[in-house]
């Protein structure tokens, strides 16, 4: 309490936000200056200070107080022992085996606390359940006097070289870089930086050479200096091979691991021996780890010692299993978990360190899978506060370069590919692409949880290949990879960019005349760019609008062309898509080619449905004929206005198909449609007149049809023409006319009609004994039989198409 007030004071050098500070020389000097201005006084209440200290979530708190006899009927600390202890129980709960999150040690000066509160706090929160009294210490005057010289040494100024080394050491421990370097899981750049800093620091601490050779050792018997130097020696050994043995020997010499040694010293000694791997070191490492489990449970020091034990026993499965189990169980306890919050960086470090030690002794794919089993498990079943993607990335960094990617777990092949992913702008290595390809080929095992990282990796690799592609082979590989991503993944954040890359590469190949094998990829990319584009293309200017419309037109054309092949359902689907693209969505004025393509698509649909009607007629099934004719009529009506502005002749062709559908439906509109075509007076007039006659016959108007046919045949030459189209019209008109005459004779016994039909039939047979070939020959032969004329048998001749 400061100056008798109630506010809690916290050391905060430079006025920064209060945080836990490393015990560097600079911070210790700041603490001495801070304490010099603090005087005891005011109301005695340890709870306020303890509450503030517990907010920092420290490993330990030291509560220092002088025992002052309290008098009166309510002699107590603050609100009383029970209230304070209940509050502390809530602030610092038991987390495992009777241990608290933070150990609170009580140091009483001069006299014992008469209220018993200091003793009660130490017993309940000191984390010494086997000996609760061990966390409470009373220091009397005589004892303090005897220890004054030692205290003076503690407060004596630290050698500047040691101070700088200690501060540098504290900086690299902030994100556990020291442990990552020691256990071989730091990035190469991190390892190189630590190696440089270690050589500089050791040169200052130990003389000219980083191994301690040269000038007299300036460290002496200072325990802190010896620890700092030893720690830097271990870091140097972990960061570089050169001089490793000598550095580790010297580190072990500097570290005093006698009973009572600080946990940090024990942990450093365990790491030193694990890295040295001399005879007997393995047993020493395990002994140090066991000691730390007793004196510093749930600490980072015991984590370091366990990792050292795993490293030292990695070649002995029985001994290794004990330490792996201990580490695995601890992952759900402090320091990995603090309440509901997980220290993700420390958790991954533990998993990486254990896996790296095992991978150094992994001879085959099964051993690699086993070494990285924790990573796979935590990726498949993510824990709160842990990124599954980060776990997988770390696994990929650990997969050996020569690992058989085809044989190890597919998620590890994926992880390896991700770990080899280049920096933005650089092309991926062949190893990276090979790993990702293997993972993609075994995609069923990399689906589900974590699918987002699979997608991200594949897309990043494909885009990186695309950005570097210049030659045809490179462009084709980029197209293949991008198209695979567009086919496999449906997220839209990157799809448009990837599709634009495909269009660029396929466009370049098309321009060079090398278009084989890229049609489907270009079609998919066009669909994405045209159908999934966001916003209004016109907002990007006329140039962008024209480009967007060009893609729309190309997509519609490719879809329309593909709709001419395949099953009837595929053709129908393609026609629908092409017409949707052509009918709406233009950024600017639709290009003229769009109208021509629309007419072509409609004409293709009508032709397809006309073929369907012909098949239905051949089947003779009335229901099928009706359905086919109805569908054709609808399609033809839509095709006429789309076709006529482009080509009037095409419009009339669509009208003929409409009329044929109407004839099949028995509609009187059929004759009117043919009359409209006939009225145009073009070359199709005679053909249309025959169609009108057929329509009249279908609706039962034989007289009207006879009149039309009589007019047509009277205008014809007596001899059949040789041009195939004209010959068809000639024979069709005469066949229809003679069939009407034969039917009239059969119906009403009209002798005149019979004689007329017979005479014309004989005349036509003399002009062309084949009677125009099929189907006219057979139909006219049936007329002959009906009217009593036997035609000379001649080999059938097919009529021209």
Secondary structure as GFF3:
##gff-version 3
##sequence-region A 1 801
A	DSSP	three_ten_helix	13	15	.	.	.	ID=ss1
A	DSSP	alpha_helix	25	36	.	.	.	ID=ss2
A	DSSP	alpha_helix	46	54	.	.	.	ID=ss3
A	DSSP	beta_strand	60	66	.	.	.	ID=ss4
A	DSSP	alpha_helix	81	91	.	.	.	ID=ss5
A	DSSP	beta_strand	94	96	.	.	.	ID=ss6
A	DSSP	beta_strand	99	100	.	.	.	ID=ss7
A	DSSP	beta_strand	103	109	.	.	.	ID=ss8
A	DSSP	alpha_helix	117	125	.	.	.	ID=ss9
A	DSSP	three_ten_helix	132	135	.	.	.	ID=ss10
A	DSSP	beta_strand	136	139	.	.	.	ID=ss11
A	DSSP	alpha_helix	141	146	.	.	.	ID=ss12
A	DSSP	alpha_helix	148	155	.	.	.	ID=ss13
A	DSSP	alpha_helix	160	172	.	.	.	ID=ss14
A	DSSP	alpha_helix	177	182	.	.	.	ID=ss15
A	DSSP	alpha_helix	188	206	.	.	.	ID=ss16
A	DSSP	alpha_helix	223	239	.	.	.	ID=ss17
A	DSSP	alpha_helix	244	254	.	.	.	ID=ss18
A	DSSP	alpha_helix	263	276	.	.	.	ID=ss19
A	DSSP	alpha_helix	281	295	.	.	.	ID=ss20
A	DSSP	alpha_helix	300	312	.	.	.	ID=ss21
A	DSSP	alpha_helix	317	330	.	.	.	ID=ss22
A	DSSP	beta_strand	337	338	.	.	.	ID=ss23
A	DSSP	beta_strand	341	342	.	.	.	ID=ss24
A	DSSP	alpha_helix	344	359	.	.	.	ID=ss25
A	DSSP	alpha_helix	365	371	.	.	.	ID=ss26
A	DSSP	alpha_helix	373	380	.	.	.	ID=ss27
A	DSSP	alpha_helix	388	398	.	.	.	ID=ss28
A	DSSP	alpha_helix	410	419	.	.	.	ID=ss29
A	DSSP	alpha_helix	430	441	.	.	.	ID=ss30
A	DSSP	three_ten_helix	443	446	.	.	.	ID=ss31
A	DSSP	alpha_helix	451	468	.	.	.	ID=ss32
A	DSSP	alpha_helix	472	488	.	.	.	ID=ss33
A	DSSP	alpha_helix	495	511	.	.	.	ID=ss34
A	DSSP	alpha_helix	519	531	.	.	.	ID=ss35
A	DSSP	three_ten_helix	537	540	.	.	.	ID=ss36
A	DSSP	alpha_helix	542	562	.	.	.	ID=ss37
A	DSSP	alpha_helix	568	583	.	.	.	ID=ss38
A	DSSP	alpha_helix	592	619	.	.	.	ID=ss39
A	DSSP	alpha_helix	622	644	.	.	.	ID=ss40
A	DSSP	alpha_helix	648	665	.	.	.	ID=ss41
A	DSSP	alpha_helix	669	678	.	.	.	ID=ss42
A	DSSP	alpha_helix	685	698	.	.	.	ID=ss43
A	DSSP	alpha_helix	702	714	.	.	.	ID=ss44
A	DSSP	alpha_helix	724	748	.	.	.	ID=ss45
A	DSSP	alpha_helix	751	767	.	.	.	ID=ss46
A	DSSP	alpha_helix	776	787	.	.	.	ID=ss47
###
